[in-house]
Amino acid sequence: MLKLLVKFAYLIHLNSKDRQMEIELITKADFHTLKSEIVDEIKRLFQSPSEQKEWLKSADVMNMLGCSPGTLQNLRVNGALPFTKMGGTIYYSRKDVMKVLEGNKQNAA
């Protein structure tokens, strides 16, 4: 099935402004990368809390919060997000990150 998809896999979409068709070739490597990303995300979603890391690096926290490195630095500098630094690596407690998320929860108006 994958071979058939790779052989004939073209993404075709209609550009609404120009009414021109654009064709993009999707390679076998693209499918494998997509498959790996989907499998990793599913595994992450089904991890029990005890299997999740207690200490997170900056990249993990930025993904969780959906923020930039600058915003994360502001959270550290302002004391909104406690951290631990060992060597050149900054670690954040998962519980502290969750507290920041819960503390910024807003009700729908």
N, C-alpha and C positions, 0 to 999 in steps of 0.2 A: 504493500500500500504506500509506504513512504517513498519507494522508488518511483511509483507512478506519480505521486504528488510532486516530487522533485523534477521529474521529467516535464511535467506540464504546468508547473507552478509559476504563474505570472500574476502579478497583482495589477489589475487594470481598473483604473477609476477615471471618471469623467470630470474634467476640470470645468466647473460651472461658469467661470468667466469666459474662457476662451473656447469652450466646447471642443477642446482637444483632448485626445486620449493619451495618457501617460502609462508606460509599461515599465515595471520594475522587476528584475529577475530576482527570485528568491533561491538562494543556493542551498545545497544539502547542509552545509555548515550552519546557515541561518536557522534551519529547522532544528538542528541538534542543540544550538544555543538556546533557542526558544523552549525546547523541551526541558533542558536542564534548569532553566529559570523557573518554569512552571512547577517542576517536581520539587525544587528547593523551596519555593513559596508554599506549596501544599504541606510539605514536611514541617515548615516553620509554623504554619497555622495550627497544625494538629499536635504540636509539642505540648506536653503538660507543663504547668508552671514550674515544677521541680526540675524539668529538663532545660529550662531556659537559663541563660547565663545570668548570674547575680550582678556581675560588674560589666559594664558596657563601655566600649571605646567611643570616641567622638563621632565617628561615621555612623555607628549604630544609633546613637542618640539623635543625630541629624535626620536619619531616616524615620525614626519614630515620631519626632516632632515636626518633620517636614520643614526644617529651617536651614538656613545657611550657616557657614562657619562663623560669620560675624555675629549673627543672632545668638548662636551658642556661646560665643565668647562674652557677649553682653549679659547673658543669663548667669555666667560664672562671675563676672566682675561685679554685677549688682547683688550677688548673693542669693539669687532666686534658685539656683541649682548648685547644690554642694558637689564637690568633686574631690578626687584624690589623685595626686601626681606622683608617679614612680618613674624615675629616670626622666625621659622626655615624653612619656605617655600619660595622658589624662584618662582617668576612669570615673564612671558615674554609677551610682547604685541604681539598679532598676526601680527600686521602691521610690527613690527620690525623683526619678524621671516621671513615674506614674503620679506622684504627688503634684508635680508641676502641671501635668495634663489635667488632673482633677481640679486643681486650684484655679485653672483658667476656663473651666467649663461654664458655658453661658446658656441660659434658657432661651428658647425660641420666642421671639416677640410676636 
